[in-house]
Amino acid sequence: MKPYVSKQNSNVYFTNRENIQRIVSILIAIAIFLLLYFGLPDTFSQSAKLMTAIVSFGVILWALEPFPMGLTALLILIMMLLFNLAEPDVVFSGFASPATHLVIAGMMIARAVNETALVKRISYFILKKWGGHANGLLGSLIIVQQIQAFFIPSSAVRATLMLPISSMIVETVEAKPGSNLRKMIMLGVAFGGNISGTAIMTAAVGNILTVELLYQFADIEITYFQWFLYTFPLWLILIPAIWILLIKFYPLRKEEQSFPMVKKEMKTKLDELGSMDQQEWRCLIILLIIVGLWVSQPLHGMHPSVPALIGAVIMTLPGVGCANWENVVKINFNTVLLLSVTLSMGYALVDSGAVTTLSEYLSVDWFLSIVQYPLLAAIIVILLTQIFHKMISNVPAAVVTLIPITISVAANANIDPLGMAFTAGLTSLYGFMMVVETMPNLIVHSTGLIAQRDFLKPGLYATVITMLATILVASTWWRFIGLI
């Protein structure tokens, strides 16, 4: 007979188990730090050893998450300062980066937009039009996030905005736990969120980091329009490809394929919202102005952070904007700290000499001869990035580690670093197999409506699809426009 365990004791048990996991995670991070610091060869300088060990220590903590991500970021910052691995202005430079201010402004814009009914209205309209059938419902969940990507510069925020809608749909269509219908709906939100950052430079932190690091370390500037030009064919391939994958992977019975109640529910929601009010119109106009300024960057030369900051200000101006300042500034500073410190890590990796030493290990003759061929280089970078991303689940950490190394390797091979570095940054966006690989995965999983095991097999297929699609675009479009 099982011993009785009170609810209180059960809670203590789970708390203790979480504490044990936290302690084990910290010990693993410390062990990796010590192993690298004492185990790296003498070809690494003292500062390069320390910096490599600190970065690896931080990446493990970000992956296992015994602390909040922002706290880990501050811990890494303090370690870089205490060990004097770079001048303080280098260590703090990530906080002064335009990329950081773009993310801050983007989160403020997202909060301002969310104070209106605009996103809900667009979502309800699309679901009302196409959500009455399983295929249309899945397509709507994916498409809504692609539209949001133009206006909301955060995949985490986009996925969060979709959660109430997707949860409502699960309840409305009575998608049972473990059913193909529930898995298809929830993975549609996660996978749709992952690909939504593909073509819009401001739509993903990884994109912003890639652009910033290319500018800092290779003096290569990529505009909003250029990023779209490079990636829109891939985006156009991935949207239907992910849609078809989930439809084929989760076949539904005939009675599960039609949802007249969804169209009815969406119509009710739209009727409750009524006509667009002045607040929504002002929000829409300001968003169009921001996007217009981003697209026309080659004409005016302003960094994307400037239009974003202008938009955030206008959105909160009394009588002109669409939101209250007090609510808009309540942003998630974990993301700000994460981005700023990862940028500082990248700068300190270069400043300490760690990137130079690591790239020298990769700069063997056979590897340098392979990367002389742009398409082969792109294929190798795609494969290595996906492997690295599986080990280093945090997207900013993966980007800030890979971009400086690919730039340095390209320099050793005497080739243009743009193709290799751009490919590494773009590929880092795509994580489908593991919950921890991307924020949309984490947010969808946090609902409890889907389990980690549900990501594995479809996630593997989605990973293969993105790799093949990127190789296809690299071998055709990128060669045609001269990216590689």
CORDAPE-V983906 format. One record per backbone hydrogen bond with DSSP energy under -0.5 kcal/mol. NH is the residue of the N-H (numbers start at 1). CO is the residue of the C=O. Records with the same first field share a line. If there is no record, write none. Layout:
NH=CO ; CO
//
This chain:
6=4
10=6
11=7
12=8
13=9
14=10
15=11
16=12
17=13
18=14
19=15
20=16
21=17
22=18
23=19
24=20
25=21
26=22
27=23
28=24
29=25
30=26
31=27
32=28
33=29
34=30
35=31
36=32
37=33
38=34
39=35
40=36
44=41
49=45
50=46
51=47
52=48
53=49
54=50
55=51
56=52
57=53
58=54
59=55
60=56
61=57
62=58
63=59
64=60
65=61
72=68
73=69
74=70
75=71
76=72
77=73
78=74
79=75
80=76
81=77
82=78
83=79
84=81
85=80
90=87
91=87
92=88
93=90
95=92
96=92 ; 93
97=93 ; 94
101=97
102=98
103=99
104=100
105=101
106=102
107=103
108=104
109=105
110=106
111=107
112=108
113=109
114=110
115=111 ; 112
116=113
121=117
122=118
123=119
124=120
125=121
126=122
127=123
128=124
129=125
130=126
131=127
133=130
134=257
137=133
138=134
139=135
140=136
141=137
142=138
143=139
144=140
145=141
146=142
147=143
148=144
149=145
150=147
151=148
152=148
153=151
154=152
158=154
159=155
160=156
161=157
162=158
163=159
164=160
165=161
166=162
167=163
168=164
169=165
170=166
171=167
172=168
173=169
174=171
175=170
176=174
179=176
183=179
184=180
185=181
186=182
187=183
188=184
189=185
190=186
191=187
192=188
193=189
194=190
195=191
196=192
197=194
198=195
201=199
203=200
204=201
208=204
209=205
210=206
211=207
212=208
213=209
214=210
215=211
216=212
217=213
218=214
219=215
220=214
221=219
222=220
223=221
227=223
228=224
229=225
230=226
231=227
232=228
235=231
236=232
237=233
238=234
239=235
240=236
241=237
242=238
243=239
244=240
245=241
246=242
247=243
248=244
249=245
250=246
256=253
257=254
259=132
262=259
263=259
264=260
265=261
266=262
267=263
268=264
269=265
270=266
271=267
272=268
273=269
274=270
281=277
282=278
283=279
284=280
285=281
286=282
287=283
288=284
289=285
290=286
291=287
292=288
293=289
294=290
295=291
296=292
297=294
299=296
300=296
301=297
306=303
307=303
308=304
309=305
310=306
311=307
312=308
313=309
314=310
315=311
316=312 ; 313
317=313 ; 314
320=317
321=317
322=315
323=315
327=324
328=324
329=325
330=327
331=329
333=331
335=332
336=332
337=333
338=334
339=335
340=336
341=337
342=338
343=339
344=340
345=341
346=342
347=343
348=344
349=345
350=346
351=347
352=348
353=350
354=349
355=349
357=353
358=354
359=355
360=356
361=357
362=358
363=359
364=362
368=364
369=365
370=366
371=367
373=370
374=372
377=373
378=374
379=375
380=376
381=377
382=378
383=379
384=380
385=381
386=382
387=383
388=384
389=385
390=386
391=387
392=388
393=391
398=394
399=395
400=396
401=397
402=398
403=399
405=401
406=402
407=403
408=404
409=405
410=406
411=407
412=408
413=409
414=411
415=410
421=417
422=418
423=419
424=420
425=421
426=422
427=423
428=424
429=426
430=427
431=429
437=434
438=435
442=438
443=439
444=440
445=441
446=442
447=444
448=445
454=451
455=452
456=452
457=453
459=455
460=456
461=457
462=458
463=459
464=460
465=461
466=462
467=463
468=464
469=465
470=466
471=467
472=468
473=469
474=470
475=471
476=472
478=473
479=474
480=476
481=477
482=478
483=478
484=478
//
